Amino acid sequence: YVMLLTLSPYTPTYRDRVAPPGVMIRPYLNGFTIAFNVSKRSTWQPYVDSMHHFLAAYDDKVQEEKNIECISGQYFIQGGNESEEKKACQFKRSLLQNCSGIEDQTFGYSRGQPCILLKMNRIIGYRPGAGVPVSVDCKVQKGNESDLRSVDFYPGNGTFDLMYYPYYGKITHVNYTSPLVAIHFTDVKRNSLVPIQCSLQGKGIVNDVNSDRFLGRIIFTLSIGK
């Protein structure tokens, strides 16, 4: 009990060996295969519903009410007592543009051009990229590279802005919403299983450990039928 009293509820005691971040995708329903037929709404509607549910916390009005505008391109380092509530930077879903679900409420699924959202795991105190924003790159994991003909990234060129870091923990960083990168698969081979690997790129990022498919990368399969 006495030893527990020495531990801080706000930050880990030792952070000298912080592991590089893992990543996860949305929508995530039944494993890492996203399969649907464009002509059958029932096959892609669950993905659309999942996306809207996940992005509800990113609605522009919600972000404007709860969070503040920050300076892009630099870490948002907050001093003061570690128990003080920290401010969080706005990440509006409108930043995701064609993958925001605002103009196209089906996130491209109704056209066979699905959007996938990528987010990094939260690590208290971690500053990714060592001063340079971490970016995302996607390619065909195995098979014919031409199966993935075109892909767009939002916001901007598919980077995680530095202003969303560091993260101070759920106790004090109560309104924090993780930054996202939207991946818009605008031209993927139809009627075929296409394995995709999306990786983080940046200083200090590890994305080539074969024993961990989530460390710095994520592997999933697209199967888009007519």
C-alpha positions in Angstrom: 0.0 0.0 0.0 2.8 2.4 0.9 4.5 1.7 -2.5 1.2 2.4 -4.3 1.1 5.8 -2.7 4.3 6.7 -4.5 2.8 6.1 -7.9 1.2 9.0 -9.9 -2.3 8.4 -11.2 -1.5 10.9 -14.0 1.7 9.7 -15.7 3.8 6.5 -15.7 6.7 6.6 -13.3 9.2 5.3 -15.9 9.0 6.5 -19.5 12.5 5.9 -20.6 11.5 2.9 -22.8 8.3 4.1 -24.4 7.5 1.8 -27.3 6.7 3.2 -30.7 3.0 3.5 -31.4 0.8 0.9 -32.8 -2.1 1.7 -35.2 -5.7 0.7 -35.6 -8.4 1.2 -38.3 -12.0 2.2 -38.4 -14.4 0.7 -39.4 -13.6 -2.4 -37.5 -16.5 -4.9 -37.4 -15.6 -8.5 -38.1 -11.9 -8.7 -38.3 -9.6 -7.1 -40.8 -11.5 -7.9 -44.0 -13.7 -5.2 -45.4 -15.9 -6.9 -47.9 -19.0 -5.6 -49.6 -20.9 -5.5 -52.9 -21.6 -2.0 -54.2 -25.1 -3.0 -55.6 -26.2 -4.5 -52.2 -26.6 -1.8 -49.6 -27.0 -4.3 -46.8 -23.4 -5.4 -47.3 -21.9 -1.9 -46.8 -24.3 -0.1 -44.6 -22.9 -1.5 -41.4 -19.5 0.0 -42.3 -21.1 3.4 -42.9 -23.0 3.3 -39.6 -19.8 2.4 -37.7 -18.0 5.3 -39.3 -20.7 7.8 -38.4 -20.8 6.5 -34.8 -17.0 6.7 -34.4 -16.9 10.3 -35.9 -19.7 11.7 -33.7 -17.1 12.9 -31.2 -15.3 14.7 -34.1 -18.4 16.7 -35.2 -17.3 20.3 -35.9 -19.7 21.8 -33.4 -18.6 19.3 -30.7 -15.0 20.1 -31.2 -15.6 23.9 -31.2 -17.5 23.6 -27.9 -15.0 21.4 -26.1 -11.6 22.1 -27.6 -9.4 25.0 -28.7 -7.7 26.0 -31.9 -4.0 25.2 -31.8 -0.9 26.3 -33.8 -0.2 23.7 -36.5 3.3 22.3 -36.9 4.5 22.3 -33.4 4.0 20.3 -30.2 1.4 21.6 -27.8 3.3 21.3 -24.6 1.4 22.3 -21.4 3.1 23.1 -18.1 1.7 23.5 -14.7 0.8 20.9 -12.1 0.3 17.4 -13.5 -3.1 17.2 -11.9 -4.4 20.3 -13.8 -6.9 19.6 -16.6 -5.2 19.9 -20.0 -6.6 21.6 -23.0 -7.1 19.6 -26.2 -6.7 20.7 -29.8 -9.7 20.6 -32.2 -9.8 17.9 -34.7 -12.9 18.5 -36.8 -14.3 15.8 -39.0 -14.5 18.3 -41.8 -10.7 18.0 -42.0 -11.3 14.6 -43.5 -12.9 16.2 -46.6 -14.1 13.4 -48.9 -14.0 10.9 -46.0 -15.8 13.1 -43.5 -19.2 11.7 -44.1 -20.6 15.2 -44.5 -21.1 15.6 -48.2 -20.9 11.9 -49.0 -22.7 10.2 -46.1 -21.7 6.8 -47.3 -18.0 7.5 -47.1 -17.6 6.3 -50.7 -18.9 2.8 -50.0 -21.9 3.2 -52.2 -19.5 3.8 -55.1 -17.0 1.1 -54.3 -14.5 3.8 -53.1 -14.3 3.1 -49.4 -12.7 5.3 -46.8 -10.7 3.8 -43.9 -9.6 5.8 -40.9 -6.3 5.2 -39.2 -5.3 6.3 -35.7 -2.2 5.9 -33.6 -2.5 4.4 -30.1 -2.3 6.9 -27.3 1.0 7.0 -25.4 1.3 9.4 -22.5 4.0 12.0 -23.1 5.0 10.6 -26.5 6.1 13.1 -29.2 6.0 11.2 -32.5 8.3 12.1 -35.3 11.0 14.0 -33.3 9.7 17.3 -34.6 8.6 16.1 -38.0 5.0 15.0 -38.5 4.5 11.2 -39.0 2.9 10.3 -42.3 1.0 7.3 -43.6 1.8 5.2 -46.7 -0.3 2.4 -48.1 0.5 -0.3 -50.6 -0.5 -3.8 -51.7 1.1 -6.1 -49.1 1.3 -9.2 -51.3 0.4 -9.6 -55.0 0.1 -7.3 -57.9 0.8 -3.7 -57.0 -1.5 -2.5 -59.7 -4.5 -3.8 -57.8 -4.3 -0.6 -55.8 -4.4 2.0 -58.6 -5.3 5.2 -56.7 -5.5 6.3 -53.0 -6.0 9.7 -51.4 -5.1 10.8 -47.9 -6.8 13.4 -45.6 -6.1 15.8 -44.1 -3.5 17.3 -46.3 -0.9 14.8 -47.4 -1.9 12.2 -44.7 0.1 13.3 -41.7 -0.5 13.5 -38.0 0.0 17.1 -37.0 2.4 17.7 -34.1 -0.1 20.0 -32.3 -2.0 16.9 -31.1 1.0 15.8 -29.0 1.9 15.1 -26.3 -1.0 13.3 -24.8 -1.4 13.7 -21.0 -3.6 10.8 -20.1 -7.3 10.3 -19.8 -7.6 11.8 -16.2 -6.4 15.3 -17.2 -6.7 15.3 -21.0 -10.4 14.6 -20.7 -11.6 16.1 -24.1 -8.7 14.8 -26.1 -9.7 13.2 -29.4 -7.0 11.3 -31.3 -6.0 12.8 -34.6 -6.9 10.7 -37.7 -5.7 10.1 -41.2 -8.4 9.1 -43.7 -7.4 6.8 -46.5 -9.7 7.0 -49.5 -9.3 4.0 -51.8 -10.6 5.6 -55.0 -9.5 2.8 -57.4 -9.1 -0.7 -56.2 -9.4 -3.9 -58.3 -12.9 -5.3 -58.1 -14.0 -8.8 -57.3 -10.7 -9.7 -55.8 -9.1 -10.0 -52.4 -6.6 -7.2 -52.1 -4.3 -7.3 -49.0 -3.4 -3.7 -48.0 -0.6 -2.6 -45.6 -0.7 0.9 -44.3 2.4 2.0 -42.4 3.5 5.0 -40.3 6.6 6.8 -41.7 8.7 9.0 -39.6 11.7 9.2 -37.3 11.5 6.8 -34.4 8.7 4.8 -36.0 9.1 1.0 -36.1 7.0 -0.7 -38.8 8.8 -3.8 -39.8 8.5 -6.2 -36.9 7.0 -9.4 -38.3 5.8 -10.7 -35.0 3.6 -7.6 -34.4 1.2 -6.6 -37.2 0.0 -3.5 -35.4 3.3 -1.9 -34.4 3.6 1.1 -36.8 1.5 -0.6 -39.4 -1.8 -2.3 -40.0 -2.7 -5.1 -42.5 -6.2 -5.5 -43.8 -8.0 -6.9 -46.9 -10.4 -5.1 -49.2 -12.9 -7.1 -51.2 -15.2 -4.9 -53.3 -17.7 -6.6 -55.5 -20.1 -5.2 -58.1 
